[in-house]
């Protein structure tokens, strides 16, 4: 029951965040794209928003059999975007009300929580265990 509730909450959060990438929070998300990243900032915001919507919907609606894979993908996404959070801290970029080095630093410690949340709420470890069990010796 708790896993399900947390999975659904994370799915709703991601879907909403993805929608905000594409609409009302676009400039805030643009501020998180590292200055050194080699792609167009707006493209990164749009693509990451679409990915967040897809992951959110998958967390909300995926069949039980594929939920661990969705969890792996979601955890991987949170790891992939972490450099943007680090860049926001290092570059001192204000966004989402994070207008001090302390606030930006504290935020960094929440990314592992999101990874763990995605992992635990979807039983992502089961996907890895299943893969390990199917490997030839």
C-alpha positions in Angstrom: 0.0 0.0 0.0 2.8 2.5 0.9 4.8 1.6 -2.1 1.8 2.1 -4.4 0.9 5.4 -2.8 4.5 6.7 -3.1 4.8 5.4 -6.7 1.6 7.2 -7.7 2.7 10.4 -5.9 6.0 10.3 -7.7 4.2 9.7 -11.0 1.9 12.6 -10.5 4.8 14.8 -9.4 6.8 13.9 -12.6 3.9 14.4 -14.9 3.2 17.8 -13.5 6.9 18.8 -13.5 7.0 17.7 -17.2 4.0 19.8 -18.0 5.6 22.8 -16.3 8.8 22.3 -18.4 6.7 22.9 -21.4 4.6 25.8 -20.1 4.7 28.0 -17.0 8.1 27.1 -15.5 10.1 26.9 -18.8 12.5 29.7 -17.9 13.2 28.3 -14.4 14.1 24.9 -15.9 16.3 26.7 -18.6 18.3 28.2 -15.7 19.2 24.7 -14.6 20.7 23.6 -17.9 24.5 23.9 -17.4 26.2 26.6 -19.4 28.7 24.0 -20.7 26.0 21.6 -22.0 26.4 21.3 -25.8 22.8 21.3 -26.8 20.3 24.1 -27.2 18.9 25.0 -23.7 15.3 25.2 -24.9 15.6 21.8 -26.6 17.0 20.3 -23.4 14.0 21.7 -21.4 11.5 20.4 -23.9 13.0 17.0 -24.2 13.4 16.6 -20.4 9.8 17.7 -19.9 8.6 15.1 -22.4 10.6 12.4 -20.7 9.3 13.5 -17.3 5.7 13.3 -18.6 6.4 9.8 -20.1 8.0 8.6 -16.9 5.2 10.1 -14.8 2.5 8.4 -16.9 4.4 5.1 -16.8 4.7 5.3 -13.0 0.9 5.9 -12.8 -0.2 3.3 -15.3 2.4 0.7 -16.1 1.5 -2.9 -15.6 3.0 -4.6 -12.5 5.4 -6.7 -14.7 7.1 -3.6 -16.2 7.1 -1.3 -13.1 10.6 -2.3 -12.0 11.9 -1.3 -15.5 10.1 2.0 -15.2 11.7 2.4 -11.8 15.1 1.8 -13.2 14.4 4.3 -16.0 13.1 6.9 -13.5 16.1 6.4 -11.2 18.4 6.7 -14.2 16.7 9.9 -15.2 17.2 11.4 -11.8 20.9 10.5 -12.0 21.2 11.9 -15.5 19.8 15.3 -14.5 21.9 15.6 -11.4 24.8 17.4 -13.2 22.3 20.2 -13.9 21.6 20.6 -10.2 25.4 20.6 -9.5 25.9 23.2 -12.2 23.2 25.4 -10.7 25.1 25.3 -7.4 28.5 25.8 -8.9 27.4 28.5 -11.2 25.3 30.2 -8.6 22.2 30.3 -10.8 19.0 31.4 -9.2 15.9 29.3 -10.1 12.9 27.9 -8.2 13.5 30.2 -5.3 17.0 28.8 -4.8 18.6 32.1 -4.5 21.6 31.3 -2.2 24.5 28.9 -2.2 23.1 27.2 0.9 19.7 26.6 -0.7 21.3 25.3 -3.9 23.6 23.0 -1.8 20.8 21.6 0.4 18.8 20.8 -2.8 21.6 18.5 -4.0 21.0 16.2 -1.1 17.4 15.6 -2.2 18.4 14.0 -5.6 19.5 10.7 -4.0 16.1 10.7 -2.2 14.4 10.8 -5.5 16.5 8.0 -6.9 15.8 5.9 -3.8 12.1 6.8 -4.1 11.8 5.6 -7.7 13.9 2.5 -6.9 11.9 1.4 -3.8 8.4 2.3 -4.9 8.7 0.3 -8.1 10.8 -2.6 -6.8 13.4 -1.7 -9.4 15.8 -4.1 -7.7 13.6 -6.9 -8.9 14.4 -6.0 -12.5 18.1 -6.3 -11.9 17.6 -9.5 -9.9 15.6 -11.0 -12.8 18.3 -10.0 -15.3 21.0 -11.5 -13.1 19.0 -14.8 -12.8 18.7 -15.0 -16.6 22.4 -14.5 -17.4 24.2 -17.6 -18.6 26.9 -18.8 -16.3 
